[in-house]
Structures are given as C-alpha cells and as structure tokens.
C-alpha cells in the first residue's frame, strides 16, 4: 500500500523538527487515538475540551507511525520513545499540511455549503463521482476549522475528484477554510433559518455563506439554488467576489440545471432534468423532494467538473440516505412491521419542513399511524419560540396526527397544536423514551427529528434495541 505522505514531505510541509527514526511514510492522519489505524500520523490537537497530547501514549499503543506534537508540550512527553515531529502549533501544522495537499493535487474540487443539505449533497457527490473516478471526501461532517484542514491533509495525491463540506455558525468562518480548499465549483444548497441566533436575518446568513465564493479558483463556477429566495443576493455577491460563471439549479425556468419532471415515491424519486443541453432521466434512490433539489446540484457540479453525466445519473439509483439524515429501518414488531425514519442528526425550519413532507409521503399499513417525534431546533436565538410555534402549520397540513415533542423550545409548539392532533410533550429524549417504546404498533411510520445536541439519536437506538431492524434497511430494489 502506497503512503499518503512520505516522512520527508510531511516534515517539509509543516516546517517541523523530526525526533527519532522517522518511518518511510505514513498511511493516514488521525486526531483521535480511538480510531487511529496502525501507520497513521497522530496530530495531538488541543481542542476546547481535550488536549491530544494527553492521548499520545494511547496513540503509540494503537500503532501510530509518528506523533505531531507542540514544542511547549515536549517536556511532558519525555518518556515516549515514538518518532515525533515537533511544531509550534499542531492545528497550524495540520493547516499547512492541508495547503500542501491542495498544492500537489490534480483533482477537480467541489466545495459545498448551505443551511441544510450540505452532508447529503457531499455524500451524493462522493457516491456518483465514484462511478467515474477516484473520489476523496470526509467520512463525516468534518466542515469546521479542524475538519476541513484534516480532510485536505488526508487527500491522496492521485484522486480525480475531491468534495469538501464547509460549515459555519458565525461570519468569517468560511472564508479562511475555502481559501485552503480552492474549489473549482462552489455549491450553496439553501439559505434557511439555521444558526439564526448568531445573525440578524436570513440575508446575514446568505452573506456569510457567500464567503465561499472568495476561495474559488480562477475561472471557477458558483452553483446556486435558483428556487431560493436569496438567489439574487447570492448571485450579486458571487459576481462581486469576481466569479464570472454563476449557474442556477432548480425548477425555476431560468435554471441552468433544471428539473423538468419529478415523481415522488415513498422510497425513491423519478426525475428528468435538463443538464448541459440534454434531458437526463434518473431514478434517485433516496426519497424526498429536498433530496431531488440536492441531486440537481450534484448533476450540475458533475457536469461542471467534466464527469460523464450518463454514468453519474445511473449511479443515483443506488443512492441511500445517511444515518441521522433520513435513513430508514424496517423494525420487527411481534405483530408486524414498523418503519423508522432517522432524521436525528440536525434540524432547522427548512429541514423540518422536508422531514414532515417525507413522513407524509411514506405509506402506513393496516391501522398504522404517521408519528412525528420532534426535538428542539438549536441556535435560533430570539427567534426560537416563534419558529418552533410555526411548525404547527407544517404539521396541520399533513396526515400526521400523532406528535411527540421533547426539549424546552418545543413547549412553544406543544402549547398551540390543535386538539385533533394527539400531542405528548416531555422535557427531553429520556423522558420520551418509555412513552414512545410503549405506544408503537405494527403498521406505524415514526420519524425522529431534532438538532443533534438534543440527543434524539438515543430514541433511534432505543427503537432499534427493542424492535431489531430487518437485515436490510428500506433501500432501492
């Protein structure tokens, strides 16, 4: 197996000082001793809660090929005999390595931001581009000040495509990250009320997302949601940043990458889209209208980086939802089946609307019910009560008539839901758990949706524990 980095290149890129006999090269990069693979370089990053230097011994035991450590921490590591590269600041060294990885790459690079759909779009791009070449993308939502340089540093020199997710919850966060990534295509999926507690309004969020245009390569392209209310503002800001190629995706008649026809089904969608002057028909394996919108961005980006659209479109048939982002499980109840839709990773008003539409489109069987289990949407600041209460309109407009709510912010919704909707409110996930486990019946479809910090993934785990999933989740056939 070839090395990701030679030790010489590693030292040169970071301007570090080697101590001890260096390995010929390293096979990967880790910042977590628990998931480190033998032969990885371990970067002892100091975070808000933990300091990687405290886990240097564990990293050595796990088989780290070399440790990257801070000069100031060297005295406390005196007894370790492992090879080390000593730097002034470990995170800064990781950033330097990421920049070096970008400099050596010949890949076509795509960056994705937006208020919702970033990870789904990134994963869809990884999936379809894998059908036409070697793809690099982060394993998880590594989209922040350490996740982006880590993903860059892990980029193999010989990949054909690389996809980066770039997130933020404050202004000036995307700008330094995208300047490291230097994408050929920058996608903005959607502007919505996520992180609204840190911004005055949606225009302010759009302006922060627009920082992604500042890192585009010369002659690069911006790919924007033509159906989004902030399209004009984003288009204006892209051009102000010097972007000459601005394209839109969506149903709007002026979209460059346009949805012509769409049939939504419970577990997939059938679409026809106009891409690069031709009509492309595709089966999209993951269900939901919001997924279709992301797929238009995927097809547009694939066209812009020169991928074969026929092959890419065919690969969409095998697309499946990710854990916490719409993944479906068929649960075994003693008297039948229950469908579980896991949307527990993230929540904001836009993704709540998409999730409720997905639940509404999923058929029940027998006397089954559609059950929405909703937790707090975080980081909405002063707007929180109003935006949680506004979810009532979403629910009333669907066939969902059983709702379980948890978290302090969801009290605003619980107080105004009409009497014809069976509503149960509890303080949080733990209090909801016994109630939820006791009421599910065969034929039910239950959708669990919340911000990650509320911990509703515990409810997913509890359901999977009590009603084991069938060997195959609901995917494509």
JODAHU-V439052 format. One record per pair of residues at least 6 apart in sequence whose C-alpha atoms are under 7 Angstrom apart, sorted by the first residue. I is the first residue (numbers start at 1). J is the second residue. D is the distance in whole Angstrom. If there is no record, write none. Layout:
{{I & J & D} {I & J & D}}
This chain:
{{3 & 25 & 5} {3 & 26 & 5} {3 & 27 & 5} {4 & 26 & 6} {4 & 27 & 5} {4 & 28 & 6} {4 & 156 & 6} {5 & 25 & 6} {5 & 26 & 6} {6 & 24 & 6} {6 & 25 & 4} {6 & 26 & 6} {7 & 22 & 7} {7 & 23 & 6} {7 & 24 & 6} {7 & 25 & 5} {7 & 26 & 7} {11 & 17 & 7} {11 & 85 & 7} {13 & 96 & 6} {13 & 97 & 5} {13 & 100 & 6} {14 & 93 & 5} {14 & 96 & 6} {14 & 97 & 6} {16 & 85 & 6} {16 & 86 & 5} {16 & 87 & 5} {17 & 85 & 5} {17 & 86 & 5} {17 & 87 & 7} {18 & 84 & 6} {18 & 85 & 4} {18 & 86 & 6} {19 & 83 & 6} {19 & 84 & 5} {19 & 85 & 6} {20 & 83 & 5} {20 & 84 & 7} {21 & 83 & 6} {22 & 83 & 6} {23 & 65 & 7} {26 & 39 & 6} {26 & 40 & 5} {26 & 41 & 6} {26 & 65 & 6} {27 & 39 & 5} {27 & 40 & 5} {28 & 39 & 7} {28 & 40 & 4} {28 & 41 & 6} {28 & 154 & 7} {29 & 40 & 5} {29 & 41 & 5} {29 & 42 & 6} {29 & 154 & 6} {30 & 36 & 6} {30 & 40 & 6} {30 & 41 & 6} {30 & 42 & 5} {30 & 43 & 6} {31 & 42 & 6} {31 & 43 & 5} {31 & 44 & 6} {31 & 45 & 7} {33 & 55 & 7} {33 & 58 & 6} {33 & 59 & 5} {33 & 62 & 7} {36 & 59 & 7} {36 & 62 & 7} {37 & 62 & 7} {37 & 63 & 7} {38 & 62 & 6} {38 & 63 & 4} {38 & 64 & 5} {38 & 65 & 7} {39 & 63 & 6} {39 & 64 & 5} {39 & 65 & 4} {40 & 64 & 5} {40 & 65 & 5} {41 & 64 & 6} {41 & 65 & 6} {41 & 66 & 5} {41 & 67 & 6} {42 & 59 & 7} {42 & 64 & 6} {42 & 66 & 6} {42 & 67 & 5} {42 & 68 & 6} {43 & 67 & 6} {43 & 68 & 5} {43 & 69 & 7} {43 & 90 & 7} {44 & 51 & 7} {44 & 52 & 4} {44 & 53 & 5} {44 & 68 & 6} {44 & 69 & 6} {44 & 90 & 6} {45 & 51 & 6} {45 & 52 & 5} {45 & 90 & 6} {45 & 91 & 6} {46 & 52 & 6} {60 & 82 & 7} {66 & 82 & 7} {66 & 83 & 5} {66 & 84 & 5} {67 & 83 & 6} {67 & 84 & 5} {67 & 85 & 6} {68 & 84 & 6} {68 & 85 & 5} {68 & 86 & 6} {68 & 90 & 7} {69 & 84 & 7} {69 & 85 & 6} {69 & 86 & 5} {69 & 87 & 6} {69 & 90 & 6} {70 & 86 & 6} {70 & 87 & 5} {70 & 88 & 5} {70 & 89 & 6} {70 & 90 & 6} {71 & 86 & 6} {71 & 87 & 6} {71 & 88 & 5} {87 & 93 & 7} {94 & 149 & 6} {94 & 150 & 7} {95 & 149 & 5} {97 & 153 & 6} {98 & 149 & 5} {98 & 150 & 7} {98 & 152 & 5} {98 & 153 & 4} {99 & 180 & 6} {101 & 152 & 6} {101 & 153 & 6} {101 & 155 & 6} {102 & 152 & 7} {102 & 181 & 7} {104 & 157 & 6} {105 & 157 & 5} {107 & 159 & 6} {107 & 160 & 4} {107 & 161 & 5} {107 & 162 & 6} {108 & 160 & 6} {108 & 161 & 5} {108 & 162 & 6} {108 & 184 & 6} {108 & 305 & 6} {109 & 161 & 6} {109 & 162 & 5} {109 & 163 & 6} {109 & 183 & 5} {109 & 184 & 5} {109 & 185 & 7} {110 & 162 & 6} {110 & 163 & 5} {110 & 164 & 6} {110 & 183 & 5} {110 & 184 & 6} {110 & 185 & 5} {110 & 186 & 6} {111 & 163 & 6} {111 & 164 & 5} {111 & 165 & 6} {111 & 166 & 7} {111 & 183 & 6} {111 & 185 & 6} {111 & 186 & 5} {111 & 187 & 6} {112 & 118 & 6} {112 & 122 & 7} {112 & 164 & 6} {112 & 165 & 5} {112 & 166 & 6} {112 & 186 & 6} {112 & 187 & 5} {112 & 188 & 6} {113 & 165 & 6} {113 & 166 & 5} {113 & 167 & 6} {113 & 187 & 6} {113 & 188 & 5} {113 & 189 & 6} {113 & 209 & 7} {114 & 188 & 5} {114 & 189 & 5} {114 & 190 & 5} {114 & 191 & 6} {114 & 209 & 7} {115 & 190 & 6} {115 & 191 & 5} {115 & 192 & 5} {115 & 194 & 6} {116 & 189 & 7} {116 & 190 & 6} {116 & 351 & 6} {117 & 189 & 6} {117 & 294 & 7} {118 & 165 & 6} {118 & 189 & 7} {119 & 141 & 6} {119 & 165 & 7} {121 & 294 & 6} {121 & 298 & 7} {122 & 163 & 6} {122 & 165 & 7} {124 & 298 & 7} {124 & 319 & 7} {125 & 298 & 6} {126 & 135 & 6} {126 & 137 & 7} {126 & 163 & 7} {128 & 312 & 5} {128 & 315 & 5} {128 & 316 & 6} {129 & 135 & 7} {129 & 312 & 7} {131 & 311 & 7} {131 & 312 & 7} {131 & 315 & 7} {132 & 307 & 7} {133 & 160 & 6} {134 & 159 & 5} {134 & 160 & 5} {134 & 161 & 6} {135 & 159 & 6} {135 & 160 & 6} {135 & 161 & 5} {135 & 162 & 6} {136 & 155 & 6} {136 & 159 & 7} {136 & 161 & 6} {136 & 162 & 5} {136 & 163 & 6} {137 & 151 & 7} {137 & 162 & 6} {137 & 163 & 5} {137 & 164 & 6} {138 & 151 & 6} {142 & 148 & 6} {142 & 165 & 7} {143 & 165 & 5} {143 & 166 & 4} {143 & 167 & 5} {144 & 166 & 6} {144 & 167 & 6} {144 & 168 & 7} {145 & 177 & 7} {148 & 177 & 7} {166 & 174 & 7} {167 & 174 & 7} {168 & 174 & 6} {169 & 195 & 6} {169 & 198 & 7} {170 & 198 & 6} {171 & 208 & 5} {172 & 208 & 7} {174 & 211 & 6} {174 & 212 & 6} {175 & 211 & 5} {175 & 212 & 6} {175 & 214 & 7} {178 & 212 & 6} {178 & 215 & 5} {179 & 215 & 4} {182 & 215 & 5} {182 & 216 & 5} {182 & 217 & 6} {183 & 215 & 7} {183 & 216 & 5} {183 & 217 & 6} {184 & 216 & 6} {184 & 217 & 5} {184 & 220 & 5} {184 & 221 & 6} {185 & 216 & 7} {185 & 220 & 6} {185 & 221 & 5} {185 & 222 & 6} {185 & 301 & 7} {186 & 212 & 7} {186 & 213 & 7} {186 & 216 & 7} {186 & 221 & 6} {186 & 222 & 5} {186 & 223 & 6} {187 & 222 & 6} {187 & 223 & 5} {187 & 224 & 6} {188 & 223 & 6} {188 & 224 & 5} {188 & 225 & 7} {189 & 224 & 7} {189 & 225 & 6} {189 & 294 & 7} {190 & 225 & 6} {190 & 228 & 6} {191 & 202 & 7} {191 & 206 & 6} {191 & 230 & 7} {192 & 202 & 7} {192 & 350 & 6} {193 & 202 & 6} {193 & 348 & 6} {193 & 349 & 6} {194 & 348 & 5} {194 & 379 & 7} {194 & 380 & 7} {195 & 379 & 5} {195 & 380 & 6} {196 & 379 & 6} {196 & 380 & 5} {196 & 381 & 6} {197 & 379 & 5} {197 & 380 & 4} {197 & 381 & 4} {197 & 382 & 6} {199 & 205 & 6} {206 & 230 & 7} {206 & 234 & 7} {210 & 234 & 6} {210 & 237 & 6} {210 & 238 & 7} {213 & 222 & 7} {213 & 238 & 6} {213 & 241 & 6} {214 & 241 & 6} {219 & 244 & 7} {220 & 243 & 7} {220 & 245 & 7} {221 & 243 & 7} {221 & 245 & 5} {221 & 246 & 6} {222 & 245 & 6} {222 & 246 & 5} {222 & 247 & 6} {223 & 246 & 6} {223 & 247 & 5} {223 & 248 & 6} {224 & 231 & 7} {224 & 247 & 6} {224 & 248 & 5} {224 & 249 & 6} {225 & 231 & 6} {225 & 248 & 6} {225 & 249 & 5} {225 & 250 & 6} {226 & 248 & 5} {226 & 249 & 5} {226 & 250 & 5} {226 & 252 & 6} {226 & 255 & 6} {227 & 250 & 6} {227 & 251 & 7} {227 & 252 & 6} {235 & 246 & 7} {247 & 256 & 6} {248 & 255 & 5} {248 & 256 & 5} {248 & 257 & 6} {249 & 255 & 5} {249 & 256 & 6} {249 & 257 & 5} {249 & 258 & 6} {249 & 296 & 6} {249 & 297 & 6} {250 & 257 & 7} {250 & 258 & 5} {250 & 259 & 6} {250 & 293 & 6} {250 & 296 & 7} {251 & 258 & 6} {251 & 259 & 5} {252 & 258 & 7} {257 & 273 & 7} {257 & 274 & 6} {257 & 275 & 5} {257 & 296 & 6} {257 & 300 & 6} {258 & 273 & 5} {258 & 274 & 5} {258 & 275 & 7} {259 & 272 & 6} {259 & 273 & 4} {259 & 274 & 6} {260 & 272 & 5} {260 & 273 & 5} {260 & 274 & 7} {261 & 271 & 5} {261 & 272 & 5} {261 & 273 & 7} {262 & 269 & 7} {262 & 270 & 6} {262 & 271 & 4} {262 & 272 & 7} {263 & 269 & 6} {263 & 270 & 5} {263 & 271 & 6} {264 & 270 & 7} {264 & 288 & 7} {264 & 289 & 7} {265 & 287 & 7} {266 & 287 & 6} {266 & 361 & 6} {266 & 362 & 5} {266 & 363 & 7} {267 & 286 & 6} {267 & 287 & 5} {267 & 475 & 7} {268 & 284 & 6} {268 & 285 & 5} {268 & 286 & 5} {268 & 287 & 4} {269 & 283 & 6} {269 & 284 & 5} {269 & 285 & 7} {269 & 287 & 6} {270 & 282 & 6} {270 & 283 & 5} {270 & 284 & 6} {271 & 281 & 6} {271 & 282 & 5} {271 & 283 & 6} {272 & 279 & 7} {272 & 280 & 5} {272 & 281 & 4} {272 & 282 & 6} {273 & 279 & 6} {273 & 280 & 5} {273 & 281 & 6} {274 & 280 & 6} {275 & 300 & 7} {276 & 303 & 7} {282 & 313 & 6} {282 & 314 & 6} {282 & 316 & 7} {283 & 316 & 6} {283 & 317 & 5} {284 & 316 & 5} {284 & 317 & 5} {284 & 319 & 7} {285 & 316 & 6} {285 & 317 & 5} {285 & 318 & 5} {285 & 319 & 5} {285 & 320 & 6} {285 & 475 & 7} {285 & 476 & 6} {286 & 319 & 6} {286 & 320 & 5} {286 & 321 & 5} {288 & 358 & 6} {290 & 354 & 6} {302 & 309 & 7} {303 & 309 & 6} {318 & 476 & 7} {320 & 475 & 6} {321 & 327 & 5} {323 & 342 & 7} {324 & 342 & 5} {324 & 343 & 4} {324 & 344 & 5} {324 & 345 & 5} {325 & 342 & 6} {325 & 343 & 5} {325 & 344 & 7} {325 & 345 & 6} {326 & 341 & 6} {326 & 342 & 5} {326 & 343 & 5} {327 & 341 & 6} {327 & 342 & 5} {328 & 339 & 7} {328 & 340 & 6} {328 & 341 & 5} {328 & 342 & 6} {328 & 473 & 6} {328 & 474 & 6} {329 & 339 & 6} {329 & 340 & 5} {329 & 341 & 7} {329 & 469 & 6} {329 & 473 & 5} {329 & 474 & 6} {330 & 337 & 6} {330 & 338 & 6} {330 & 339 & 5} {330 & 340 & 6} {330 & 469 & 5} {330 & 470 & 6} {330 & 473 & 6} {330 & 474 & 7} {331 & 337 & 6} {331 & 338 & 5} {331 & 339 & 6} {331 & 340 & 7} {331 & 467 & 5} {331 & 468 & 6} {331 & 469 & 4} {331 & 470 & 6} {332 & 338 & 7} {332 & 467 & 5} {332 & 468 & 6} {332 & 469 & 6} {332 & 470 & 7} {333 & 442 & 6} {333 & 467 & 6} {335 & 442 & 6} {336 & 442 & 5} {336 & 443 & 7} {337 & 442 & 5} {337 & 443 & 6} {338 & 442 & 5} {338 & 443 & 5} {338 & 444 & 5} {338 & 445 & 6} {339 & 444 & 6} {339 & 445 & 5} {339 & 446 & 6} {340 & 445 & 6} {340 & 446 & 5} {340 & 447 & 6} {341 & 446 & 6} {341 & 447 & 5} {341 & 448 & 6} {342 & 447 & 6} {342 & 448 & 6} {342 & 460 & 7} {343 & 447 & 7} {343 & 448 & 5} {343 & 449 & 5} {344 & 448 & 6} {344 & 449 & 5} {344 & 450 & 5} {344 & 451 & 7} {344 & 452 & 6} {344 & 456 & 6} {344 & 457 & 5} {345 & 450 & 7} {345 & 451 & 6} {345 & 452 & 5} {346 & 450 & 6} {346 & 451 & 4} {346 & 452 & 5} {347 & 377 & 5} {347 & 449 & 7} {347 & 450 & 5} {347 & 451 & 5} {348 & 377 & 5} {353 & 394 & 6} {359 & 370 & 7} {359 & 447 & 7} {360 & 398 & 6} {360 & 399 & 6} {360 & 400 & 7} {364 & 370 & 7} {364 & 443 & 6} {364 & 444 & 6} {364 & 445 & 6} {365 & 443 & 4} {366 & 443 & 6} {367 & 443 & 6} {368 & 441 & 7} {368 & 442 & 6} {368 & 443 & 4} {368 & 444 & 4} {369 & 443 & 7} {369 & 444 & 5} {369 & 445 & 6} {370 & 400 & 5} {370 & 401 & 7} {370 & 402 & 7} {370 & 444 & 6} {370 & 445 & 5} {370 & 446 & 6} {371 & 400 & 6} {371 & 402 & 5} {371 & 403 & 6} {371 & 445 & 6} {371 & 446 & 5} {371 & 447 & 6} {372 & 402 & 7} {372 & 403 & 5} {372 & 404 & 6} {372 & 446 & 6} {372 & 447 & 5} {372 & 448 & 6} {373 & 403 & 6} {373 & 404 & 5} {373 & 405 & 6} {373 & 447 & 6} {373 & 448 & 5} {373 & 449 & 6} {374 & 404 & 6} {374 & 405 & 5} {374 & 406 & 6} {374 & 448 & 6} {374 & 449 & 5} {374 & 450 & 6} {375 & 405 & 6} {375 & 406 & 5} {375 & 407 & 6} {375 & 410 & 7} {375 & 449 & 6} {375 & 450 & 4} {375 & 451 & 7} {375 & 454 & 7} {376 & 406 & 7} {376 & 407 & 5} {376 & 409 & 6} {376 & 410 & 6} {376 & 450 & 6} {376 & 451 & 6} {376 & 454 & 7} {377 & 450 & 6} {377 & 451 & 5} {378 & 451 & 6} {384 & 409 & 7} {385 & 409 & 6} {385 & 412 & 6} {388 & 409 & 7} {388 & 410 & 6} {388 & 412 & 6} {388 & 413 & 6} {389 & 412 & 5} {389 & 413 & 4} {391 & 413 & 7} {392 & 413 & 6} {392 & 417 & 6} {401 & 421 & 5} {401 & 422 & 6} {402 & 421 & 6} {402 & 422 & 5} {402 & 423 & 6} {403 & 422 & 6} {403 & 423 & 5} {403 & 424 & 6} {404 & 423 & 6} {404 & 424 & 5} {404 & 425 & 6} {405 & 424 & 6} {405 & 425 & 5} {405 & 426 & 6} {406 & 425 & 6} {406 & 426 & 5} {406 & 427 & 5} {406 & 428 & 4} {406 & 429 & 6} {406 & 432 & 7} {407 & 426 & 7} {407 & 427 & 5} {407 & 428 & 5} {408 & 427 & 6} {414 & 423 & 7} {414 & 425 & 6} {426 & 432 & 6} {429 & 455 & 7} {429 & 456 & 6} {429 & 459 & 7} {433 & 459 & 6} {437 & 463 & 7} {450 & 456 & 6}}
